[in-house]
């Protein structure tokens, strides 16, 4: 009985902290529609700030508390609302998610820059040592304060939401935001206030929970993830239900801690993963949502042509060869991961880019692929390992997808994140399990060695061979993913993304389609993980945890999730650019966790991503055969020079970049000249012109503006910006302009007929 | 037996009675009109038939098969296709792909790809969409978008075709050619149900017209009968009109 009471008190005090944190989360979500993944990270930053003031600088506790809770945290929350969140009002859910995940990753990075990990930062509880006795158990002063805080938050929120004018506005936003706007309420002020309060609540929770666990940025940010499960209990809307959820989760954790046998390693991880599993379960019992209709996405991804896909994959493989022949051995090891990470990122293209689903557990699938490769591939590196990596990852992907099929948007993101956490806190740390005749081994409680792949008697054991293998696999899979987009499945996925309701009305099986894309995506991630594992040669669960996986998701969306180029962007960004920057300067190395986050935060401005911009910028070059030829020749010369040892790696890289930039600029200039001056100069440029026409015929307009004028208009119609300037107006020009502006052509024709 | 029978549907949204014991019948080969003032429950009725809204009571029967409790997808498989008043086009797909997706879904696992492609090209031609087949669906003006929606529904080879204001945003000439198209589609053994505000289109193309008001069917008959029905006139023009 004593034990029960003790763990109940412990559980309730955790519950109180979760309740404080998650009510802040609910407050910001309902009033602004942004699910703040970084809510926990805000609490973490606050805990660090409090430690700095209270313990490092020795301020008195009340002063430090007041500074953090009443000044720093609300200011920070308000700043986030003003600078970042306000611009997201009409962004798609994936983009909002990426921005808040970027914030999470960025804050963790920032904390590690300011407070480098590895130092011990003791943080004592309030009134350490003081306690009172309730019946037979002791309740510490810290726990009492925690209860008081939760109670104060509950009462305070109740008063705020029901007794004050702005609180009523907050509740009204939950019910009907457009109506409230029509009634003249200032929703921006409401949003500002709720972000300030939310940040304060996160800070309070962070400070209260920090003494119980170490002051460590990632674990503090993610331990607070447990609080998300509580918020889901209240369906992200109801604060009282959120409190109930917090109590359930806190008590579950405490009782598991108290009553699970301690000797068993299999169960040790279960305690850590319990809130994540609870979150997963709660998500599954949420009531069925209605079919989505009318998603108006700002993103535009052109459909890849077969020629374009071949060109892309060919260039990637050639780049792989160039890298393999010019790099030193350590560089090969470092930058070879560009391609294996690229494959893992590629798995997100059909899922996020085509189907508009969200998954935060792709790196976990990669981890499964890696484990399978390690054990099935064995010491000989059998290719069977690679095949089974795909198969097992696909099977697990389907298993995860089945219950998650009903979820979408933020709920799907949370469910997949919960799965990733359950995997890296528990399953990956399991000892070998015997199920019947099958002996299931995972990471063997530490690290596992992975032998290089052996294919047709050839062993990919040098870093050079491994880089070529990874580049080749990426090129092939990219071809496959592009083919999916052009084919039947791709059409279905994009249709489902735009309107599930419309898909259903002509009989499309949404469940099967979603299952297909989750399975496909997990299989690709599994292959990527297996190849990544052979490059690492020794893997630990830490290689595949949630926090490491988040930047992949972020960068694929930043790069353009609808295009295979977006995956390459993510691979280059994470495993190419960041290590290269770190090599250049140690200062940059410390900032490398923050860089991808900044990229993600900038996403709101360009939701289609970088890959589509690059495609647009390079389009003239693709059509301009002479310039393209000259560029390739120059690059070939550079390569030859590098191979002959005429210059080092950095000048070589710089040379390539300059060659590409100059060629793109020249091609752009020539294309512009041809378009503007029209038929007269086109005679001079007779060489590229037919090629240009052929290329435009096969390449659909990649720009956000559909039907690029040069592609659809006959030669006499000048480029859009030169209309009416280089030539007099013609009916064709007017029609082309109308088409671009989206005006009805019929009106023009009718008008012409009447005139 | 009628192709589509809807019996005694009741739908409530909170305190609002959207459908109050509404029943209609649509025969194959006929165009059945559904008119009524805004808020009469026309779109709700479509949503119930296509399974997006669950009725409190009542039945939806297609060819003698009760589909009231089927999912929207299964209803689509049963041959119920529709267009949306608020366009639900696949904006990231081209016009051609919009039709292809629907056509392929009906084709299931059979591998006769050319048949589908040819059918889609035929539909594009018929709907006057051949010129814009390669454009992204969202880049088109509204009138064309509506025709894409109709084309997508037709591509699914429907037995029951529900059209929710397909003529909105089209000019007179287009509406006339659209009426012809409707007759052709119906003649192909399809039950066409048409919700429309354009009285000329309704009167010119429908065999039967149902008038809906306040969630009830006020009147049902040929266009001519309905035009002279007292209950209809009072619903549209107000009860106290001069005789």
HADDOCK unambig.tbl for C-alpha pairs under 7 A between the chains (distance, minus, plus):
assign (segid A and resid 293 and name CA) (segid B and resid 88 and name CA) 6.87 0.50 0.50
assign (segid A and resid 294 and name CA) (segid B and resid 88 and name CA) 5.48 0.50 0.50
assign (segid A and resid 300 and name CA) (segid B and resid 92 and name CA) 6.71 0.50 0.50
assign (segid A and resid 491 and name CA) (segid B and resid 97 and name CA) 6.85 0.50 0.50
assign (segid A and resid 491 and name CA) (segid B and resid 101 and name CA) 6.16 0.50 0.50
assign (segid A and resid 492 and name CA) (segid B and resid 101 and name CA) 6.13 0.50 0.50
assign (segid A and resid 494 and name CA) (segid B and resid 92 and name CA) 6.56 0.50 0.50
assign (segid A and resid 495 and name CA) (segid B and resid 90 and name CA) 5.19 0.50 0.50
assign (segid A and resid 498 and name CA) (segid B and resid 90 and name CA) 5.24 0.50 0.50
assign (segid A and resid 498 and name CA) (segid B and resid 91 and name CA) 6.58 0.50 0.50
assign (segid A and resid 499 and name CA) (segid B and resid 88 and name CA) 6.19 0.50 0.50
assign (segid A and resid 499 and name CA) (segid B and resid 90 and name CA) 6.66 0.50 0.50
assign (segid A and resid 502 and name CA) (segid B and resid 88 and name CA) 6.22 0.50 0.50
assign (segid A and resid 504 and name CA) (segid B and resid 72 and name CA) 5.36 0.50 0.50
assign (segid A and resid 504 and name CA) (segid B and resid 73 and name CA) 4.32 0.50 0.50
assign (segid A and resid 504 and name CA) (segid B and resid 76 and name CA) 6.41 0.50 0.50
assign (segid A and resid 505 and name CA) (segid B and resid 50 and name CA) 6.42 0.50 0.50
assign (segid A and resid 505 and name CA) (segid B and resid 72 and name CA) 5.86 0.50 0.50
assign (segid A and resid 505 and name CA) (segid B and resid 73 and name CA) 5.99 0.50 0.50
assign (segid A and resid 505 and name CA) (segid B and resid 76 and name CA) 4.84 0.50 0.50
assign (segid A and resid 505 and name CA) (segid B and resid 81 and name CA) 5.54 0.50 0.50
assign (segid A and resid 505 and name CA) (segid B and resid 82 and name CA) 6.50 0.50 0.50
assign (segid A and resid 506 and name CA) (segid B and resid 73 and name CA) 6.91 0.50 0.50
assign (segid A and resid 506 and name CA) (segid B and resid 76 and name CA) 4.38 0.50 0.50
assign (segid A and resid 506 and name CA) (segid B and resid 77 and name CA) 6.73 0.50 0.50
assign (segid A and resid 506 and name CA) (segid B and resid 81 and name CA) 5.36 0.50 0.50
assign (segid A and resid 506 and name CA) (segid B and resid 102 and name CA) 6.17 0.50 0.50
assign (segid A and resid 506 and name CA) (segid B and resid 153 and name CA) 6.77 0.50 0.50
assign (segid A and resid 506 and name CA) (segid B and resid 156 and name CA) 5.90 0.50 0.50
assign (segid A and resid 507 and name CA) (segid B and resid 73 and name CA) 4.30 0.50 0.50
assign (segid A and resid 507 and name CA) (segid B and resid 74 and name CA) 6.02 0.50 0.50
assign (segid A and resid 507 and name CA) (segid B and resid 75 and name CA) 6.74 0.50 0.50
assign (segid A and resid 507 and name CA) (segid B and resid 76 and name CA) 3.79 0.50 0.50
assign (segid A and resid 507 and name CA) (segid B and resid 77 and name CA) 4.58 0.50 0.50
assign (segid A and resid 507 and name CA) (segid B and resid 105 and name CA) 6.68 0.50 0.50
assign (segid A and resid 508 and name CA) (segid B and resid 73 and name CA) 5.84 0.50 0.50
assign (segid A and resid 508 and name CA) (segid B and resid 105 and name CA) 5.78 0.50 0.50
assign (segid A and resid 509 and name CA) (segid B and resid 73 and name CA) 6.08 0.50 0.50
assign (segid A and resid 706 and name CA) (segid B and resid 139 and name CA) 6.41 0.50 0.50
assign (segid A and resid 707 and name CA) (segid B and resid 135 and name CA) 6.96 0.50 0.50
assign (segid A and resid 742 and name CA) (segid B and resid 139 and name CA) 6.18 0.50 0.50
assign (segid A and resid 742 and name CA) (segid B and resid 140 and name CA) 6.25 0.50 0.50
assign (segid A and resid 742 and name CA) (segid B and resid 141 and name CA) 6.04 0.50 0.50
assign (segid A and resid 743 and name CA) (segid B and resid 141 and name CA) 6.28 0.50 0.50
assign (segid A and resid 744 and name CA) (segid B and resid 141 and name CA) 5.29 0.50 0.50
